[in-house]
Amino acid sequence: MKSPFPGMDPYLESRWGDLHLSLIAFTRSQLRPQLSKDLRARAEENIVVENEEDDTVSAPWKPDVRVIERPDGTTPSTAMEGGVALVEPLVLEWEYDPEIQRSIRIIDVSDGSRVITVIEFFSPTNKTDSRDRKRYRRKQRDLIDGGVNLVEIDLIRQGAYLMAVPRSIIPRDYLGQYGVCVTRGGEPSKAELYRIELRSQLPAFRIPLRETDRDVQLDLQALLEKAYEEGGNNDIDYTKEANPPLTGEDAKWADALLRKQGKR
């Protein structure tokens, strides 16, 4: 089943966790056959650990194996060591879920696995949480200063502007609900911007590699359609408002579109 929207489906923003995982996996699959034998597309997962008391953030670290243990609810027995009774503590449990940052990295395995290109899909927390924006801006600066190609894909309507190209220099009529920004390594003051409207299909665009390589292509529309279908999104209730809701002319257009297709 396909989405009733021609491009990005605004109802998917509330399911971003699942959609994000699919987009990362399908991006890797789409790029892999286009890469030369000494380049690899790898899905990377970083966990960021933050100290809330002094607002410091540790360097991102990658787990080799992520193990989650859940208590079975049984009461531990009292142990004895050297005749001294151990006092049993009160065991408290709460939900702890560290911020996970995912991206695609294209690496050169012939050159010590050097990172050539990083592809970032913005998440809602990237754009709405001030601390997460600060972390991303630091990562963005490090990549660009390091001469790495950076591809930023924004399919989130809510939150602050986050792309590498300054918003102030973008012509007003080129600002859409979504967008793609490509910054090529070694050209930190130059970017390729792709404007994306809610009412249009998502574009296919060029992904830069090494200077000696030809660009490869990423078809965003094909990625989204595959993610929508395989994510089991046929249970979306389009009679309700999207989250966040559409407004103005976009809301009227979406209502007419959904009614025409029998979704409302």
N, C-alpha and C positions, 0 to 999 in steps of 0.2 A: 504494500500500500504506500502511495506517495503522499507527501504533504500537500495540502490544498494551496499553499503559498508558492509563488514562482521561484523564489530564492530562499533566503533565510526565513525560517518559521519562528516568529516571535514567541510562540508558546514553548519552544524548546529551551528558552533561557532559564525557566524554573526547573529544568532537568539537566542542567549544565554538567554536573558530575559525570553522568553516564555518557552524554554527548561528547564531552571532552576526551574521555578515554577512547571512544570510537574514532574521533577525528585524528587523534595521535596515531592509532594503530593503522588506520586506512591511509594516512599520509605516508607513513613508512612504506606500506605496500605499493602505493602508487609511484613513489620515487625510486624504489629499489631497481626495477628493470631499466631505468634511464641512466643509472650511474655507471661509471667505468669500474673495472674490476678492482681498483685500488681505493675506491670510495665506498663508504657504508653509511646508511641511514639508521640511526639508533634512537630508540625511545629512551629518554633519560628521566629519572624520577629523583628529585631532591627533597629532603625533609629539612625545613628551617626550624631551628630551635631559638626561641626568643625569651629574654629575661624581662618580665614585665616591670620589675622594680626600677631598673635603670634604663629601660628602653634600648638595651643593646641586643644585637642579633649575632648569633654565631655564624660562622661560615657554613653554607649548605653542606650537608653530608648525605652520602648515598648508602642505604642499608644493603648488605649482601643478601640477607634474608630478613623479611619482616615477620616476626612471630608475635601473635596476639594471644594472650592467655586469659581465659575467663574463669573466675572462681566457680566451683561446682556447688557452693552453698553449704558444704559440710563444715562443721566446727572442728578445728584441729585439736588433737589430743594433747593433754598436758605432758610435757617432756621433763625428764629429770636428769640433771648433770651434776655429778659430785654431791648428790644428796640435796641439792638446792632446787626448789620448785620454780619453774619458769612461769612468769606472769604472762597470761595471754592478753594480747592487745585488742583493742576495739578496731576491727577492720572496716574501713570506710572505702567506698568505691564511687567514682564519678566518671563521666565520659571525658576522655582526653583524646583529642584528635589533632595532631600537629599539622600545620599548614604544609600541604604537599604541592610542589611546583613541578609541572610536567612540560616537556618540550621535545622537539625532534632535533637531533644534532647529526650533521653530516661530517664524518671524520675521514682523514686521509691515513689509511693503515700503512702506507709506504713511508710515512713521515712521522713515526712515533704516535700514531692516532691523534694527530693535530686536528683540532676543531676548525672546520672550514666555514660552515653555515649553521646557524641556529634558527629554528622556526618556532615561534611562540604564538599560541592561541590564548588571547586574553581571557581571564575568568572574571566573574562578577566581583570577587574579592580583590583582584588586581585593581579594579577601577573604583570600588566603593569604600575600601578600608584604607585609612591614611597610612597605617604602618606597612600594609602590604604594598601600597603604591611606592613608599619609600624604599622598600626592599627591591621592588622591580626596577625602579629608576637606577639604583646602584648597579644592579645586574646589567641593565641596558647600557650604562656608561662603560662598565668594564669590558663588555663585548665589543662595543664600537671602538674604544681606545685600544683594544687588543687586535684590531684589524680583522675581526670576524664578520662575515656577512650576517646581517640580522633581518629576519622576515617576521613582521608583526601582523597578526591577523585578528581583527576586532569584529566579533559577531555579537557583541553585547551592547544594548542600547543604553543601559543605565550607567551611572558613574561618571568619573572625571575623564578627560582626555589624557591619553597615555602614550601615544606613539612618539617615535624619536624625532620626527620632523615637527618643528614648532607650529602650533596651531595658528599663531598670529600671522604666519606668512602664507597660509593656505587661502586661496580665493573663496569668498563666502559661498559662491554657487558650486563649489567643489566639495563642500562638506556634506556627507551623507550620513545615514543612520549607522552604517558600518564602513569598514575600510581595511585596506591592506597597505602596509608601508614596508618598502624594501630599502635597506641601507647596505650598500656594498662596502666590503672591507677596504680600508685605505681612503675612503671618501666620506668622512664623518659629517661634512657639511652639505651633503647631497643625498637626496632620497627619491625613490620612485613611489608615487602614491596612486592607489587604485580606489576610486570612489565607488561605493556600493549603496544602492537604494533598496529600501524594503520591497518596492514593487518590481524589482528587476532580478534576473538570475544572477547567481554568484559567478565571478569571472574565473577564467583560467589565466594564470599569469606566470612570469618567469622567475625561477629560483636561481640565484647566482651560486657558482662554485668557485674553483680556483681561476686565476686570471687566464690560464691556458685552456680551460674547459669551456665548452658551450653551455649556456644556461639550459636547465631542464624546466619542465612545466608541471605546475600543480593545478588541477582542475577542482576548484572548490565546490562547484555545483554537484559534480559526481560524488565527491566525498560526503556532502551533506545528505544526498539522496540515499546513499548506501547506509549511512549512520542512522537515518530516520527509519528505514525499513528494518534493518537488523536490530535496532534498539527496541522494537516492539511498541512503537509510538501510536499504533492504531487505537489506543485507548484514550487519547487526548479528547477532552470534552470542549469542543469549539463553541458551544453555546455560552460558555463563561468567558470572562475577560482574561486576556493574557496577563502574566505577571512578570515584569511590570506592565501596566495597561498601556494600550495605544491611545493616542490623543489626537484631537483635531481631525484634519483631513485623512490622516493615516487610519484612524479609527473608523471613519465613514467608509473608506475604501475597503478595509478588511471586512467590515460587516457585509457590504455588498458582495464581496468575493465569496465569503463563506455561505451566504444565503443562496447564491447562484449555484453552488456545488452541493446544496442540501445539508450543510453542516450546522445550519441554524434554522 
